[in-house]
Amino acid sequence: MTIPKLTPQETWDAIMKGADEAADAEMDRIVSLSEAELHAELAADGFDVAAEHARGVKLVDELFAQRDAEKDDAAGLAAERARIARISARLVKVPRVELLARVRAARIDPRLPAPVAVMFRNRDDAEPTDDELRTLLAQLEAHIERAEEK
């Protein structure tokens, strides 16, 4: 009986399957340990169980704080998108002449932060389309609304 020769990929897959099975068996063993047995095993391997516990608690607290901050960021982004959509809806029927006038006025509006000036760098009034002007103006007016809320 001839044993078929495995390709390098088949050999690797067999090794990884064995490693996965061994890892699963070790995980099952660890999960079945009591807390006292687990602490004793960790201490025997040179771990400071109290210090590792404190590190774990700190990591969990940091992860929860990060999750909460991401939720806040997502909520803020959704609110900002809704604000811009609401403002954009108001601008749909505004003629180009008025859009240009409102953008020009916004350029010098003291309620806008200095970085907003970057939006106007190398821009020509005749260059943007009406839709681009509406988008720009909606963003500017959203900045102004935010400034007034603070």
Contacts in CASP RR format, 6 or more apart in sequence:
PFRMAT RR
TARGET T0000
AUTHOR 0000-0000-0000
METHOD contacts of the structure
MODEL  1
MTIPKLTPQETWDAIMKGADEAADAEMDRIVSLSEAELHAELAADGFDVA
AEHARGVKLVDELFAQRDAEKDDAAGLAAERARIARISARLVKVPRVELL
ARVRAARIDPRLPAPVAVMFRNRDDAEPTDDELRTLLAQLEAHIERAEEK
6 14 0 8 1.000
30 38 0 8 1.000
33 41 0 8 1.000
39 49 0 8 1.000
42 49 0 8 1.000
42 52 0 8 1.000
43 49 0 8 1.000
80 142 0 8 1.000
83 142 0 8 1.000
83 145 0 8 1.000
84 138 0 8 1.000
84 139 0 8 1.000
84 142 0 8 1.000
87 137 0 8 1.000
87 138 0 8 1.000
87 141 0 8 1.000
87 142 0 8 1.000
87 145 0 8 1.000
88 134 0 8 1.000
88 135 0 8 1.000
88 138 0 8 1.000
91 99 0 8 1.000
91 134 0 8 1.000
91 137 0 8 1.000
91 138 0 8 1.000
92 134 0 8 1.000
94 102 0 8 1.000
94 134 0 8 1.000
96 130 0 8 1.000
96 133 0 8 1.000
99 130 0 8 1.000
99 133 0 8 1.000
99 134 0 8 1.000
99 137 0 8 1.000
100 125 0 8 1.000
100 133 0 8 1.000
102 137 0 8 1.000
103 125 0 8 1.000
103 133 0 8 1.000
103 136 0 8 1.000
103 137 0 8 1.000
103 140 0 8 1.000
104 125 0 8 1.000
106 112 0 8 1.000
106 116 0 8 1.000
106 137 0 8 1.000
106 140 0 8 1.000
106 141 0 8 1.000
106 144 0 8 1.000
107 117 0 8 1.000
107 120 0 8 1.000
109 140 0 8 1.000
109 144 0 8 1.000
111 143 0 8 1.000
111 144 0 8 1.000
111 147 0 8 1.000
111 148 0 8 1.000
112 140 0 8 1.000
112 143 0 8 1.000
112 144 0 8 1.000
112 147 0 8 1.000
113 143 0 8 1.000
113 147 0 8 1.000
116 140 0 8 1.000
116 143 0 8 1.000
119 136 0 8 1.000
119 139 0 8 1.000
119 140 0 8 1.000
128 136 0 8 1.000
END
